[in-house]
Amino acid sequence: MVADIHTAIEVRRAGRWRRVRETLASTSGGRTNELFEHPDYRIFGFLAGVRNYSRSPVIAPPRGLPADLDVVGDEFDSWRAELFATSWLTLAELQAYDYDQVFKDRRLRNGGYGAGPVHEGESDIVRLRDFLTPYFFERLTILTGLGAPDDVRIVIGFDE
């Protein structure tokens, strides 16, 4: 079963979190409402430990939905009841993380991203920045134009 990520982007203005409703630039050249458009278990594992077959570092364990979530009835809200591993992260947290650390990538090497870890001695040592690929950092760059890093957050959840 494939997991998918759903995201809501919020900006704090005058002390209140407000959902960003405008669409974002898509990696395919169009527009999208999702920050991460494609299922990528490397990113899922890093953001919330979901499908973390590589056993990569996790920026923070899932925190649940924020109590002050701006509910606007958009696509993210329509998925809320079905989501698991919900969490939120500020842009400041995402920017401050040490992406140059290395770890042992334990995912199976069966021509793609397999559903389980390899044995300890078979793992590759990789730098987290390379593991997450430029796509992850391109998507974070979109957030930098929305406000001060402490005033921009992503709210995430996963479905199967």
N, CA, C and O atoms as a GROMACS GRO file, in nm:
protein
  640
    1MET      N    1   0.084  -0.117   0.000
    1MET     CA    2   0.000   0.000   0.000
    1MET      C    3   0.090   0.125   0.000
    1MET      O    4   0.184   0.133   0.078
    2VAL      N    5   0.060   0.219  -0.086
    2VAL     CA    6   0.139   0.341  -0.099
    2VAL      C    7   0.088   0.447  -0.002
    2VAL      O    8  -0.033   0.467   0.012
    3ALA      N    9   0.180   0.515   0.063
    3ALA     CA   10   0.144   0.628   0.148
    3ALA      C   11   0.159   0.756   0.066
    3ALA      O   12   0.239   0.761  -0.027
    4ASP      N   13   0.082   0.856   0.100
    4ASP     CA   14   0.090   0.986   0.035
    4ASP      C   15   0.092   1.092   0.143
    4ASP      O   16   0.044   1.071   0.254
    5ILE      N   17   0.149   1.207   0.109
    5ILE     CA   18   0.159   1.318   0.203
    5ILE      C   19   0.059   1.427   0.164
    5ILE      O   20   0.034   1.451   0.045
    6HIS      N   21   0.003   1.491   0.264
    6HIS     CA   22  -0.084   1.607   0.243
    6HIS      C   23  -0.027   1.720   0.327
    6HIS      O   24   0.014   1.700   0.441
    7THR      N   25  -0.023   1.839   0.270
    7THR     CA   26   0.037   1.952   0.340
    7THR      C   27  -0.056   2.073   0.338
    7THR      O   28  -0.132   2.094   0.244
    8ALA      N   29  -0.046   2.149   0.443
    8ALA     CA   30  -0.108   2.281   0.450
    8ALA      C   31   0.004   2.376   0.489
    8ALA      O   32   0.083   2.347   0.578
    9ILE      N   33   0.009   2.489   0.424
    9ILE     CA   34   0.110   2.590   0.455
    9ILE      C   35   0.038   2.704   0.525
    9ILE      O   36  -0.067   2.752   0.479
   10GLU      N   37   0.094   2.748   0.637
   10GLU     CA   38   0.033   2.856   0.713
   10GLU      C   39   0.137   2.965   0.742
   10GLU      O   40   0.256   2.938   0.758
   11VAL      N   41   0.088   3.087   0.749
   11VAL     CA   42   0.170   3.203   0.782
   11VAL      C   43   0.105   3.273   0.900
   11VAL      O   44  -0.017   3.290   0.904
   12ARG      N   45   0.187   3.312   0.998
   12ARG     CA   46   0.136   3.383   1.116
   12ARG      C   47   0.139   3.533   1.087
   12ARG      O   48   0.243   3.590   1.056
   13ARG      N   49   0.021   3.594   1.100
   13ARG     CA   50   0.007   3.738   1.082
   13ARG      C   51  -0.077   3.791   1.197
   13ARG      O   52  -0.184   3.737   1.227
   14ALA      N   53  -0.029   3.896   1.259
   14ALA     CA   54  -0.098   3.957   1.372
   14ALA      C   55  -0.131   3.852   1.480
   14ALA      O   56  -0.238   3.856   1.540
   15GLY      N   57  -0.036   3.759   1.501
   15GLY     CA   58  -0.053   3.660   1.607
   15GLY      C   59  -0.140   3.542   1.573
   15GLY      O   60  -0.161   3.455   1.659
   16ARG      N   61  -0.194   3.534   1.451
   16ARG     CA   62  -0.283   3.424   1.410
   16ARG      C   63  -0.230   3.352   1.289
   16ARG      O   64  -0.182   3.414   1.194
   17TRP      N   65  -0.239   3.220   1.292
   17TRP     CA   66  -0.199   3.140   1.176
   17TRP      C   67  -0.309   3.143   1.072
   17TRP      O   68  -0.426   3.120   1.103
   18ARG      N   69  -0.270   3.170   0.948
   18ARG     CA   70  -0.364   3.175   0.835
   18ARG      C   71  -0.314   3.084   0.724
   18ARG      O   72  -0.196   3.083   0.690
   19ARG      N   73  -0.406   3.008   0.669
   19ARG     CA   74  -0.372   2.916   0.560
   19ARG      C   75  -0.334   2.994   0.436
   19ARG      O   76  -0.399   3.092   0.400
   20VAL      N   77  -0.227   2.950   0.370
   20VAL     CA   78  -0.188   3.005   0.242
   20VAL      C   79  -0.272   2.935   0.138
   20VAL      O   80  -0.266   2.812   0.124
   21ARG      N   81  -0.351   3.011   0.065
   21ARG     CA   82  -0.444   2.950  -0.029
   21ARG      C   83  -0.399   2.958  -0.173
   21ARG      O   84  -0.450   2.885  -0.259
   22GLU      N   85  -0.303   3.045  -0.201
   22GLU     CA   86  -0.258   3.053  -0.340
   22GLU      C   87  -0.181   2.927  -0.377
   22GLU      O   88  -0.121   2.861  -0.292
   23THR      N   89  -0.185   2.895  -0.503
   23THR     CA   90  -0.118   2.775  -0.549
   23THR      C   91   0.032   2.800  -0.562
   23THR      O   92   0.077   2.914  -0.574
   24LEU      N   93   0.107   2.692  -0.558
   24LEU     CA   94   0.252   2.696  -0.564
   24LEU      C   95   0.300   2.651  -0.701
   24LEU      O   96   0.227   2.584  -0.774
   25ALA      N   97   0.421   2.688  -0.735
   25ALA     CA   98   0.480   2.640  -0.860
   25ALA      C   99   0.501   2.490  -0.851
   25ALA      O  100   0.556   2.440  -0.753
   26SER      N  101   0.457   2.420  -0.953
   26SER     CA  102   0.472   2.275  -0.959
   26SER      C  103   0.606   2.240  -1.022
   26SER      O  104   0.661   2.317  -1.100
   27THR      N  105   0.658   2.124  -0.987
   27THR     CA  106   0.782   2.078  -1.049
   27THR      C  107   0.762   2.046  -1.197
   27THR      O  108   0.859   2.040  -1.272
   28SER      N  109   0.639   2.025  -1.239
   28SER     CA  110   0.611   1.996  -1.380
   28SER      C  111   0.582   2.123  -1.459
   28SER      O  112   0.547   2.116  -1.576
   29GLY      N  113   0.598   2.238  -1.395
   29GLY     CA  114   0.578   2.365  -1.466
   29GLY      C  115   0.439   2.424  -1.445
   29GLY      O  116   0.416   2.540  -1.481
   30GLY      N  117   0.347   2.348  -1.388
   30GLY     CA  118   0.212   2.398  -1.363
   30GLY      C  119   0.200   2.457  -1.223
   30GLY      O  120   0.295   2.515  -1.170
   31ARG      N  121   0.083   2.442  -1.164
   31ARG     CA  122   0.056   2.493  -1.028
   31ARG      C  123  -0.001   2.379  -0.945
   31ARG      O  124  -0.063   2.287  -0.998
   32THR      N  125   0.022   2.385  -0.813
   32THR     CA  126  -0.026   2.280  -0.723
   32THR      C  127  -0.063   2.341  -0.589
   32THR      O  128  -0.019   2.451  -0.556
   33ASN      N  129  -0.143   2.270  -0.512
   33ASN     CA  130  -0.175   2.310  -0.374
   33ASN      C  131  -0.091   2.233  -0.274
   33ASN      O  132  -0.096   2.264  -0.155
   34GLU      N  133  -0.016   2.134  -0.317
   34GLU     CA  134   0.066   2.052  -0.229
   34GLU      C  135   0.211   2.097  -0.234
   34GLU      O  136   0.264   2.122  -0.342
   35LEU      N  137   0.275   2.107  -0.118
   35LEU     CA  138   0.416   2.142  -0.115
   35LEU      C  139   0.500   2.030  -0.175
   35LEU      O  140   0.590   2.056  -0.255
   36PHE      N  141   0.472   1.906  -0.137
   36PHE     CA  142   0.542   1.790  -0.191
   36PHE      C  143   0.444   1.715  -0.278
   36PHE      O  144   0.349   1.653  -0.228
   37GLU      N  145   0.465   1.720  -0.409
   37GLU     CA  146   0.367   1.667  -0.505
   37GLU      C  147   0.373   1.517  -0.526
   37GLU      O  148   0.274   1.456  -0.566
   38HIS      N  149   0.488   1.458  -0.501
   38HIS     CA  150   0.508   1.317  -0.534
   38HIS      C  151   0.543   1.237  -0.409
   38HIS      O  152   0.616   1.286  -0.323
   39PRO      N  153   0.494   1.114  -0.398
   39PRO     CA  154   0.533   1.031  -0.284
   39PRO      C  155   0.684   1.006  -0.287
   39PRO      O  156   0.737   0.957  -0.386
   40ASP      N  157   0.751   1.040  -0.181
   40ASP     CA  158   0.895   1.017  -0.170
   40ASP      C  159   0.924   0.976  -0.027
   40ASP      O  160   0.925   1.059   0.064
   41TYR      N  161   0.948   0.847  -0.007
   41TYR     CA  162   0.964   0.795   0.127
   41TYR      C  163   1.088   0.849   0.197
   41TYR      O  164   1.097   0.845   0.319
   42ARG      N  165   1.185   0.900   0.120
   42ARG     CA  166   1.300   0.965   0.184
   42ARG      C  167   1.252   1.088   0.260
   42ARG      O  168   1.290   1.108   0.376
   43ILE      N  169   1.168   1.169   0.196
   43ILE     CA  170   1.115   1.290   0.258
   43ILE      C  171   1.018   1.254   0.371
   43ILE      O  172   1.022   1.316   0.477
   44PHE      N  173   0.932   1.156   0.349
   44PHE     CA  174   0.837   1.114   0.451
   44PHE      C  175   0.911   1.069   0.577
   44PHE      O  176   0.874   1.106   0.689
   45GLY      N  177   1.015   0.989   0.558
   45GLY     CA  178   1.093   0.940   0.671
   45GLY      C  179   1.158   1.053   0.748
   45GLY      O  180   1.157   1.054   0.871
   46PHE      N  181   1.214   1.149   0.676
   46PHE     CA  182   1.282   1.261   0.742
   46PHE      C  183   1.183   1.350   0.817
   46PHE      O  184   1.210   1.390   0.930
   47LEU      N  185   1.069   1.381   0.757
   47LEU     CA  186   0.973   1.474   0.818
   47LEU      C  187   0.899   1.414   0.937
   47LEU      O  188   0.870   1.485   1.033
   48ALA      N  189   0.868   1.283   0.932
   48ALA     CA  190   0.783   1.227   1.038
   48ALA      C  191   0.810   1.081   1.070
   48ALA      O  192   0.736   1.020   1.147
   49GLY      N  193   0.915   1.022   1.014
   49GLY     CA  194   0.944   0.882   1.040
   49GLY      C  195   0.853   0.786   0.965
   49GLY      O  196   0.854   0.666   0.995
   50VAL      N  197   0.774   0.834   0.870
   50VAL     CA  198   0.680   0.752   0.795
   50VAL      C  199   0.753   0.680   0.681
   50VAL      O  200   0.825   0.744   0.604
   51ARG      N  201   0.734   0.550   0.671
   51ARG     CA  202   0.799   0.466   0.569
   51ARG      C  203   0.951   0.491   0.567
   51ARG      O  204   1.011   0.500   0.460
   52ASN      N  205   1.009   0.501   0.683
   52ASN     CA  206   1.151   0.534   0.695
   52ASN      C  207   1.237   0.408   0.682
   52ASN      O  208   1.309   0.370   0.774
   53TYR      N  209   1.229   0.344   0.565
   53TYR     CA  210   1.304   0.222   0.539
   53TYR      C  211   1.454   0.248   0.541
   53TYR      O  212   1.531   0.157   0.570
   54SER      N  213   1.494   0.368   0.512
   54SER     CA  214   1.637   0.404   0.512
   54SER      C  215   1.690   0.426   0.653
   54SER      O  216   1.811   0.426   0.676
   55ARG      N  217   1.598   0.443   0.747
   55ARG     CA  218   1.635   0.478   0.885
   55ARG      C  219   1.716   0.606   0.890
   55ARG      O  220   1.818   0.615   0.958
   56SER      N  221   1.668   0.705   0.817
   56SER     CA  222   1.730   0.837   0.815
   56SER      C  223   1.699   0.911   0.945
   56SER      O  224   1.608   0.872   1.018
   57PRO      N  225   1.773   1.016   0.974
   57PRO     CA  226   1.734   1.101   1.087
   57PRO      C  227   1.593   1.154   1.064
   57PRO      O  228   1.551   1.175   0.950
   58VAL      N  229   1.521   1.177   1.172
   58VAL     CA  230   1.386   1.235   1.165
   58VAL      C  231   1.395   1.371   1.233
   58VAL      O  232   1.441   1.383   1.346
   59ILE      N  233   1.350   1.475   1.162
   59ILE     CA  234   1.364   1.611   1.215
   59ILE      C  235   1.289   1.627   1.347
   59ILE      O  236   1.338   1.696   1.437
   60ALA      N  237   1.172   1.566   1.360
   60ALA     CA  238   1.096   1.570   1.486
   60ALA      C  239   0.991   1.460   1.482
   60ALA      O  240   0.932   1.436   1.376
   61PRO      N  241   0.966   1.392   1.593
   61PRO     CA  242   0.858   1.294   1.593
   61PRO      C  243   0.725   1.364   1.569
   61PRO      O  244   0.711   1.482   1.602
   62PRO      N  245   0.627   1.295   1.511
   62PRO     CA  246   0.498   1.360   1.486
   62PRO      C  247   0.441   1.426   1.610
   62PRO      O  248   0.440   1.367   1.718
   63ARG      N  249   0.395   1.549   1.594
   63ARG     CA  250   0.344   1.631   1.704
   63ARG      C  251   0.192   1.640   1.706
   63ARG      O  252   0.134   1.699   1.796
   64GLY      N  253   0.127   1.581   1.607
   64GLY     CA  254  -0.017   1.598   1.594
   64GLY      C  255  -0.048   1.730   1.523
   64GLY      O  256   0.042   1.806   1.488
   65LEU      N  257  -0.174   1.754   1.503
   65LEU     CA  258  -0.214   1.880   1.440
   65LEU      C  259  -0.203   1.993   1.542
   65LEU      O  260  -0.232   1.973   1.660
   66PRO      N  261  -0.162   2.110   1.497
   66PRO     CA  262  -0.153   2.222   1.592
   66PRO      C  263  -0.292   2.262   1.641
   66PRO      O  264  -0.389   2.258   1.565
   67ALA      N  265  -0.300   2.300   1.767
   67ALA     CA  266  -0.428   2.340   1.826
   67ALA      C  267  -0.486   2.463   1.756
   67ALA      O  268  -0.607   2.482   1.753
   68ASP      N  269  -0.399   2.547   1.701
   68ASP     CA  270  -0.443   2.670   1.636
   68ASP      C  271  -0.444   2.660   1.484
   68ASP      O  272  -0.426   2.760   1.415
   69LEU      N  273  -0.464   2.538   1.432
   69LEU     CA  274  -0.471   2.515   1.288
   69LEU      C  275  -0.583   2.597   1.227
   69LEU      O  276  -0.695   2.598   1.278
   70ASP      N  277  -0.553   2.666   1.118
   70ASP     CA  278  -0.653   2.744   1.046
   70ASP      C  279  -0.734   2.648   0.959
   70ASP      O  280  -0.681   2.594   0.862
   71VAL      N  281  -0.860   2.627   0.991
   71VAL     CA  282  -0.946   2.535   0.917
   71VAL      C  283  -1.025   2.616   0.815
   71VAL      O  284  -1.105   2.703   0.850
   72VAL      N  285  -0.999   2.587   0.688
   72VAL     CA  286  -1.063   2.666   0.582
   72VAL      C  287  -1.146   2.582   0.486
   72VAL      O  288  -1.206   2.634   0.393
   73GLY      N  289  -1.150   2.451   0.509
   73GLY     CA  290  -1.231   2.365   0.424
   73GLY      C  291  -1.168   2.334   0.290
   73GLY      O  292  -1.238   2.304   0.194
   74ASP      N  293  -1.035   2.340   0.282
   74ASP     CA  294  -0.968   2.310   0.157
   74ASP      C  295  -0.937   2.159   0.148
   74ASP      O  296  -0.989   2.080   0.227
   75GLU      N  297  -0.854   2.121   0.052
   75GLU     CA  298  -0.825   1.980   0.030
   75GLU      C  299  -0.760   1.916   0.153
   75GLU      O  300  -0.792   1.802   0.188
   76PHE      N  301  -0.670   1.987   0.219
   76PHE     CA  302  -0.606   1.932   0.339
   76PHE      C  303  -0.712   1.901   0.445
   76PHE      O  304  -0.710   1.793   0.505
   77ASP      N  305  -0.803   1.993   0.467
   77ASP     CA  306  -0.908   1.971   0.567
   77ASP      C  307  -0.998   1.853   0.530
   77ASP      O  308  -1.047   1.782   0.618
   78SER      N  309  -1.020   1.831   0.402
   78SER     CA  310  -1.105   1.720   0.361
   78SER      C  311  -1.039   1.585   0.392
   78SER      O  312  -1.109   1.485   0.406
   79TRP      N  313  -0.907   1.581   0.404
   79TRP     CA  314  -0.835   1.459   0.435
   79TRP      C  315  -0.813   1.440   0.585
   79TRP      O  316  -0.778   1.330   0.628
   80ARG      N  317  -0.833   1.542   0.665
   80ARG     CA  318  -0.791   1.541   0.807
   80ARG      C  319  -0.832   1.418   0.885
   80ARG      O  320  -0.750   1.364   0.960
   81ALA      N  321  -0.954   1.371   0.871
   81ALA     CA  322  -1.002   1.257   0.950
   81ALA      C  323  -0.928   1.127   0.915
   81ALA      O  324  -0.924   1.035   0.996
   82GLU      N  325  -0.871   1.119   0.796
   82GLU     CA  326  -0.804   0.997   0.750
   82GLU      C  327  -0.653   1.000   0.767
   82GLU      O  328  -0.585   0.901   0.738
   83LEU      N  329  -0.598   1.110   0.812
   83LEU     CA  330  -0.453   1.126   0.818
   83LEU      C  331  -0.393   1.060   0.941
   83LEU      O  332  -0.455   1.056   1.047
   84PHE      N  333  -0.271   1.010   0.926
   84PHE     CA  334  -0.194   0.960   1.039
   84PHE      C  335  -0.059   1.030   1.040
   84PHE      O  336  -0.022   1.096   0.942
   85ALA      N  337   0.013   1.017   1.150
   85ALA     CA  338   0.144   1.081   1.168
   85ALA      C  339   0.137   1.230   1.136
   85ALA      O  340   0.225   1.285   1.070
   86THR      N  341   0.032   1.296   1.184
   86THR     CA  342   0.019   1.439   1.160
   86THR      C  343   0.123   1.515   1.243
   86THR      O  344   0.160   1.474   1.352
   87SER      N  345   0.166   1.626   1.187
   87SER     CA  346   0.268   1.704   1.254
   87SER      C  347   0.275   1.842   1.192
   87SER      O  348   0.201   1.874   1.099
   88TRP      N  349   0.364   1.924   1.244
   88TRP     CA  350   0.388   2.057   1.188
   88TRP      C  351   0.533   2.096   1.216
   88TRP      O  352   0.592   2.052   1.315
   89LEU      N  353   0.587   2.177   1.129
   89LEU     CA  354   0.725   2.224   1.141
   89LEU      C  355   0.730   2.368   1.092
   89LEU      O  356   0.668   2.402   0.992
   90THR      N  357   0.806   2.451   1.162
   90THR     CA  358   0.824   2.588   1.113
   90THR      C  359   0.937   2.589   1.011
   90THR      O  360   1.022   2.501   1.009
   91LEU      N  361   0.934   2.690   0.928
   91LEU     CA  362   1.042   2.709   0.832
   91LEU      C  363   1.174   2.728   0.906
   91LEU      O  364   1.278   2.683   0.859
   92ALA      N  365   1.171   2.796   1.021
   92ALA     CA  366   1.294   2.815   1.100
   92ALA      C  367   1.354   2.680   1.140
   92ALA      O  368   1.475   2.662   1.133
   93GLU      N  369   1.271   2.585   1.182
   93GLU     CA  370   1.321   2.452   1.218
   93GLU      C  371   1.381   2.381   1.097
   93GLU      O  372   1.487   2.319   1.105
   94LEU      N  373   1.312   2.392   0.984
   94LEU     CA  374   1.360   2.328   0.863
   94LEU      C  375   1.491   2.389   0.814
   94LEU      O  376   1.578   2.318   0.765
   95GLN      N  377   1.505   2.519   0.828
   95GLN     CA  378   1.628   2.586   0.785
   95GLN      C  379   1.745   2.560   0.880
   95GLN      O  380   1.859   2.555   0.835
   96ALA      N  381   1.719   2.544   1.007
   96ALA     CA  382   1.825   2.530   1.107
   96ALA      C  383   1.881   2.388   1.116
   96ALA      O  384   1.986   2.366   1.177
   97TYR      N  385   1.814   2.292   1.057
   97TYR     CA  386   1.856   2.152   1.070
   97TYR      C  387   1.991   2.129   1.002
   97TYR      O  388   2.022   2.194   0.902
   98ASP      N  389   2.070   2.038   1.056
   98ASP     CA  390   2.202   2.006   1.001
   98ASP      C  391   2.186   1.900   0.891
   98ASP      O  392   2.184   1.780   0.918
   99TYR      N  393   2.176   1.946   0.767
   99TYR     CA  394   2.160   1.856   0.654
   99TYR      C  395   2.292   1.798   0.606
   99TYR      O  396   2.294   1.713   0.517
  100ASP      N  397   2.401   1.842   0.663
  100ASP     CA  398   2.532   1.790   0.623
  100ASP      C  399   2.575   1.670   0.706
  100ASP      O  400   2.682   1.615   0.683
  101GLN      N  401   2.493   1.629   0.801
  101GLN     CA  402   2.525   1.509   0.878
  101GLN      C  403   2.514   1.386   0.789
  101GLN      O  404   2.440   1.386   0.690
  102VAL      N  405   2.585   1.283   0.826
  102VAL     CA  406   2.581   1.158   0.749
  102VAL      C  407   2.512   1.050   0.833
  102VAL      O  408   2.510   1.056   0.956
  103PHE      N  409   2.458   0.952   0.764
  103PHE     CA  410   2.394   0.839   0.831
  103PHE      C  411   2.407   0.716   0.741
  103PHE      O  412   2.444   0.727   0.625
  104LYS      N  413   2.376   0.601   0.797
  104LYS     CA  414   2.379   0.477   0.720
  104LYS      C  415   2.242   0.455   0.658
  104LYS      O  416   2.144   0.432   0.729
  105ASP      N  417   2.235   0.462   0.524
  105ASP     CA  418   2.112   0.440   0.450
  105ASP      C  419   2.086   0.290   0.445
  105ASP      O  420   2.164   0.215   0.384
  106ARG      N  421   1.979   0.245   0.508
  106ARG     CA  422   1.953   0.102   0.523
  106ARG      C  423   1.844   0.049   0.430
  106ARG      O  424   1.801  -0.065   0.447
  107ARG      N  425   1.799   0.127   0.332
  107ARG     CA  426   1.691   0.078   0.246
  107ARG      C  427   1.740  -0.032   0.152
  107ARG      O  428   1.858  -0.038   0.118
  108LEU      N  429   1.649  -0.118   0.110
  108LEU     CA  430   1.680  -0.225   0.016
  108LEU      C  431   1.723  -0.166  -0.117
  108LEU      O  432   1.676  -0.059  -0.156
  109ARG      N  433   1.810  -0.232  -0.185
  109ARG     CA  434   1.857  -0.188  -0.317
  109ARG      C  435   1.805  -0.285  -0.423
  109ARG      O  436   1.883  -0.362  -0.480
  110ASN      N  437   1.678  -0.282  -0.450
  110ASN     CA  438   1.622  -0.374  -0.549
  110ASN      C  439   1.579  -0.299  -0.674
  110ASN      O  440   1.475  -0.329  -0.733
  111GLY      N  441   1.658  -0.202  -0.713
  111GLY     CA  442   1.625  -0.123  -0.831
  111GLY      C  443   1.535  -0.006  -0.798
  111GLY      O  444   1.496   0.069  -0.888
  112GLY      N  445   1.502   0.012  -0.674
  112GLY     CA  446   1.416   0.122  -0.633
  112GLY      C  447   1.413   0.128  -0.483
  112GLY      O  448   1.501   0.075  -0.416
  113TYR      N  449   1.314   0.193  -0.430
  113TYR     CA  450   1.301   0.204  -0.285
  113TYR      C  451   1.216   0.089  -0.236
  113TYR      O  452   1.094   0.088  -0.256
  114GLY      N  453   1.280  -0.008  -0.172
  114GLY     CA  454   1.212  -0.128  -0.125
  114GLY      C  455   1.141  -0.105   0.006
  114GLY      O  456   1.150   0.002   0.067
  115ALA      N  457   1.069  -0.206   0.048
  115ALA     CA  458   0.988  -0.197   0.170
  115ALA      C  459   1.055  -0.263   0.288
  115ALA      O  460   0.995  -0.348   0.354
  116GLY      N  461   1.177  -0.226   0.316
  116GLY     CA  462   1.243  -0.281   0.432
  116GLY      C  463   1.390  -0.246   0.434
  116GLY      O  464   1.444  -0.202   0.332
  117PRO      N  465   1.456  -0.265   0.547
  117PRO     CA  466   1.598  -0.231   0.558
  117PRO      C  467   1.688  -0.349   0.520
  117PRO      O  468   1.650  -0.465   0.531
  118VAL      N  469   1.808  -0.315   0.476
  118VAL     CA  470   1.911  -0.416   0.452
  118VAL      C  471   1.976  -0.450   0.586
  118VAL      O  472   1.950  -0.384   0.687
  119HIS      N  473   2.059  -0.550   0.586
  119HIS     CA  474   2.133  -0.585   0.707
  119HIS      C  475   2.234  -0.476   0.738
  119HIS      O  476   2.280  -0.405   0.649
  120GLU      N  477   2.268  -0.463   0.864
  120GLU     CA  478   2.356  -0.355   0.911
  120GLU      C  479   2.482  -0.338   0.826
  120GLU      O  480   2.514  -0.224   0.790
  121GLY      N  481   2.552  -0.444   0.793
  121GLY     CA  482   2.677  -0.434   0.719
  121GLY      C  483   2.661  -0.395   0.573
  121GLY      O  484   2.760  -0.367   0.506
  122GLU      N  485   2.539  -0.394   0.522
  122GLU     CA  486   2.514  -0.365   0.380
  122GLU      C  487   2.472  -0.221   0.355
  122GLU      O  488   2.442  -0.186   0.241
  123SER      N  489   2.470  -0.138   0.456
  123SER     CA  490   2.422  -0.002   0.440
  123SER      C  491   2.529   0.089   0.380
  123SER      O  492   2.648   0.065   0.395
  124ASP      N  493   2.483   0.194   0.313
  124ASP     CA  494   2.570   0.297   0.256
  124ASP      C  495   2.572   0.416   0.348
  124ASP      O  496   2.471   0.448   0.412
  125ILE      N  497   2.685   0.483   0.357
  125ILE     CA  498   2.693   0.608   0.433
  125ILE      C  499   2.665   0.722   0.336
  125ILE      O  500   2.733   0.738   0.235
  126VAL      N  501   2.563   0.802   0.370
  126VAL     CA  502   2.521   0.912   0.282
  126VAL      C  503   2.505   1.041   0.362
  126VAL      O  504   2.480   1.039   0.482
  127ARG      N  505   2.519   1.152   0.294
  127ARG     CA  506   2.495   1.282   0.354
  127ARG      C  507   2.346   1.312   0.339
  127ARG      O  508   2.289   1.292   0.231
  128LEU      N  509   2.282   1.358   0.445
  128LEU     CA  510   2.138   1.381   0.444
  128LEU      C  511   2.097   1.475   0.331
  128LEU      O  512   1.994   1.452   0.267
  129ARG      N  513   2.174   1.580   0.305
  129ARG     CA  514   2.144   1.674   0.197
  129ARG      C  515   2.132   1.602   0.062
  129ARG      O  516   2.042   1.630  -0.016
  130ASP      N  517   2.223   1.510   0.035
  130ASP     CA  518   2.219   1.435  -0.090
  130ASP      C  519   2.103   1.336  -0.092
  130ASP      O  520   2.039   1.316  -0.196
  131PHE      N  521   2.078   1.276   0.020
  131PHE     CA  522   1.970   1.178   0.034
  131PHE      C  523   1.833   1.242   0.004
  131PHE      O  524   1.751   1.182  -0.065
  132LEU      N  525   1.811   1.363   0.054
  132LEU     CA  526   1.681   1.429   0.035
  132LEU      C  527   1.664   1.486  -0.104
  132LEU      O  528   1.552   1.518  -0.143
  133THR      N  529   1.769   1.498  -0.179
  133THR     CA  530   1.773   1.546  -0.318
  133THR      C  531   1.741   1.695  -0.329
  133THR      O  532   1.679   1.753  -0.239
  134PRO      N  533   1.783   1.757  -0.439
  134PRO     CA  534   1.753   1.900  -0.460
  134PRO      C  535   1.604   1.932  -0.456
  134PRO      O  536   1.565   2.043  -0.419
  135TYR      N  537   1.519   1.837  -0.495
  135TYR     CA  538   1.374   1.859  -0.493
  135TYR      C  539   1.327   1.908  -0.356
  135TYR      O  540   1.250   2.004  -0.349
  136PHE      N  541   1.371   1.844  -0.248
  136PHE     CA  542   1.330   1.883  -0.114
  136PHE      C  543   1.366   2.030  -0.088
  136PHE      O  544   1.283   2.106  -0.038
  137PHE      N  545   1.486   2.068  -0.122
  137PHE     CA  546   1.533   2.204  -0.093
  137PHE      C  547   1.468   2.307  -0.186
  137PHE      O  548   1.449   2.422  -0.146
  138GLU      N  549   1.435   2.267  -0.308
  138GLU     CA  550   1.360   2.356  -0.398
  138GLU      C  551   1.223   2.387  -0.340
  138GLU      O  552   1.176   2.501  -0.347
  139ARG      N  553   1.160   2.288  -0.281
  139ARG     CA  554   1.028   2.308  -0.222
  139ARG      C  555   1.037   2.399  -0.100
  139ARG      O  556   0.949   2.481  -0.077
  140LEU      N  557   1.145   2.384  -0.019
  140LEU     CA  558   1.162   2.472   0.096
  140LEU      C  559   1.185   2.616   0.052
  140LEU      O  560   1.141   2.709   0.119
  141THR      N  561   1.253   2.635  -0.059
  141THR     CA  562   1.278   2.770  -0.110
  141THR      C  563   1.148   2.844  -0.137
  141THR      O  564   1.140   2.965  -0.118
  142ILE      N  565   1.046   2.773  -0.180
  142ILE     CA  566   0.915   2.834  -0.204
  142ILE      C  567   0.864   2.900  -0.076
  142ILE      O  568   0.802   3.007  -0.081
  143LEU      N  569   0.890   2.838   0.038
  143LEU     CA  570   0.839   2.889   0.165
  143LEU      C  571   0.908   3.018   0.209
  143LEU      O  572   0.849   3.098   0.282
  144THR      N  573   1.031   3.040   0.165
  144THR     CA  574   1.108   3.155   0.214
  144THR      C  575   1.047   3.288   0.174
  144THR      O  576   1.071   3.389   0.242
  145GLY      N  577   0.971   3.293   0.068
  145GLY     CA  578   0.908   3.418   0.026
  145GLY      C  579   0.778   3.450   0.096
  145GLY      O  580   0.715   3.552   0.066
  146LEU      N  581   0.736   3.365   0.189
  146LEU     CA  582   0.605   3.383   0.252
  146LEU      C  583   0.608   3.464   0.381
  146LEU      O  584   0.505   3.515   0.424
  147GLY      N  585   0.725   3.476   0.443
  147GLY     CA  586   0.733   3.549   0.569
  147GLY      C  587   0.857   3.511   0.646
  147GLY      O  588   0.941   3.435   0.597
  148ALA      N  589   0.868   3.564   0.766
  148ALA     CA  590   0.982   3.532   0.854
  148ALA      C  591   0.979   3.382   0.886
  148ALA      O  592   0.871   3.326   0.903
  149PRO      N  593   1.094   3.317   0.895
  149PRO     CA  594   1.098   3.172   0.917
  149PRO      C  595   1.018   3.123   1.039
  149PRO      O  596   0.962   3.014   1.034
  150ASP      N  597   1.012   3.201   1.147
  150ASP     CA  598   0.933   3.160   1.263
  150ASP      C  599   0.783   3.176   1.240
  150ASP      O  600   0.702   3.124   1.317
  151ASP      N  601   0.747   3.248   1.135
  151ASP     CA  602   0.606   3.276   1.107
  151ASP      C  603   0.552   3.199   0.987
  151ASP      O  604   0.444   3.231   0.936
  152VAL      N  605   0.626   3.100   0.941
  152VAL     CA  606   0.581   3.013   0.831
  152VAL      C  607   0.592   2.869   0.881
  152VAL      O  608   0.695   2.829   0.935
  153ARG      N  609   0.485   2.792   0.863
  153ARG     CA  610   0.491   2.651   0.903
  153ARG      C  611   0.420   2.565   0.800
  153ARG      O  612   0.330   2.609   0.727
  154ILE      N  613   0.464   2.439   0.797
  154ILE     CA  614   0.392   2.339   0.718
  154ILE      C  615   0.324   2.245   0.817
  154ILE      O  616   0.382   2.208   0.920
  155VAL      N  617   0.203   2.209   0.785
  155VAL     CA  618   0.127   2.109   0.861
  155VAL      C  619   0.118   1.989   0.768
  155VAL      O  620   0.079   2.002   0.651
  156ILE      N  621   0.152   1.872   0.820
  156ILE     CA  622   0.158   1.753   0.734
  156ILE      C  623   0.078   1.639   0.794
  156ILE      O  624   0.056   1.632   0.914
  157GLY      N  625   0.037   1.551   0.706
  157GLY     CA  626  -0.028   1.427   0.745
  157GLY      C  627  -0.016   1.330   0.630
  157GLY      O  628   0.010   1.370   0.517
  158PHE      N  629  -0.035   1.203   0.658
  158PHE     CA  630  -0.017   1.098   0.560
  158PHE      C  631  -0.141   1.012   0.552
  158PHE      O  632  -0.212   0.994   0.650
  159ASP      N  633  -0.167   0.957   0.433
  159ASP     CA  634  -0.277   0.863   0.415
  159ASP      C  635  -0.227   0.741   0.339
  159ASP      O  636  -0.121   0.746   0.277
  160GLU      N  637  -0.303   0.633   0.345
  160GLU     CA  638  -0.271   0.512   0.272
  160GLU      C  639  -0.384   0.476   0.180
  160GLU      O  640  -0.376   0.376   0.109
   0.00000   0.00000   0.00000
